[in-house]
Amino acid sequence: MTYIVIDTRDKRSLSFLQYVKTLPFAKIQSSANVTTIKAMEQAKKGKTTRHKNAKNLIPFLNK
């Protein structure tokens, strides 16, 4: 999933937002969900899990 932040104070960005709303495959959310916001805050603070290589990462992701 991809998130796009649009500054709705600009007239052109509002036009773009109206266009995106017409697309059948696009879903508009006014803000990110609580889990996403918490994850972004942790990443900004540097509180993330690091793995040395993909071999160590895969078991962690499969939990």
C-alpha positions as CSV (number, residue, x, y, z in Angstrom):
1,M,0.0,0.0,0.0
2,T,1.2,3.5,-0.8
3,Y,0.4,6.6,1.1
4,I,0.4,10.1,-0.5
5,V,0.3,13.3,1.5
6,I,-1.5,16.1,-0.3
7,D,-1.4,19.7,0.9
8,T,-5.1,20.6,0.6
9,R,-4.4,24.3,0.9
10,D,-3.4,24.6,-2.7
11,K,-6.0,24.8,-5.5
12,R,-4.1,22.4,-7.8
13,S,-3.7,19.8,-5.1
14,L,-7.5,19.9,-4.5
15,S,-8.0,19.3,-8.2
16,F,-5.7,16.4,-8.1
17,L,-7.5,15.0,-5.1
18,Q,-10.8,15.2,-6.8
19,Y,-9.3,13.4,-9.8
20,V,-7.9,10.6,-7.6
21,K,-11.4,10.2,-6.0
22,T,-12.8,9.3,-9.4
23,L,-10.4,6.4,-9.9
24,P,-12.0,3.0,-9.2
25,F,-8.8,1.5,-7.7
26,A,-8.0,4.4,-5.3
27,K,-9.3,4.6,-1.7
28,I,-9.1,7.9,0.0
29,Q,-8.5,8.1,3.8
30,S,-8.4,11.4,5.6
31,S,-5.5,10.2,7.8
32,A,-3.4,7.2,8.5
33,N,-4.8,4.6,11.0
34,V,-3.5,4.5,14.6
35,T,-1.1,1.6,14.0
36,T,0.5,3.4,11.1
37,I,0.9,6.7,13.0
38,K,2.5,4.8,16.0
39,A,4.9,3.1,13.6
40,M,5.9,6.4,12.0
41,E,6.5,8.0,15.4
42,Q,8.7,5.0,16.5
43,A,10.7,5.2,13.2
44,K,11.3,9.0,13.7
45,K,12.6,8.3,17.2
46,G,14.8,5.5,15.9
47,K,13.1,2.8,17.8
48,T,13.1,0.2,15.1
49,T,14.3,-3.3,14.8
50,R,17.5,-3.8,12.8
51,H,18.6,-7.0,11.2
52,K,22.0,-7.7,9.7
53,N,20.8,-9.6,6.7
54,A,17.7,-11.0,5.0
55,K,18.3,-14.4,6.6
56,N,17.7,-12.9,10.0
57,L,14.8,-10.7,8.8
58,I,12.6,-13.3,7.3
59,P,11.8,-15.3,10.5
60,F,11.1,-12.0,12.2
61,L,8.6,-11.0,9.5
62,N,6.9,-14.5,9.6
63,K,6.0,-14.2,13.3
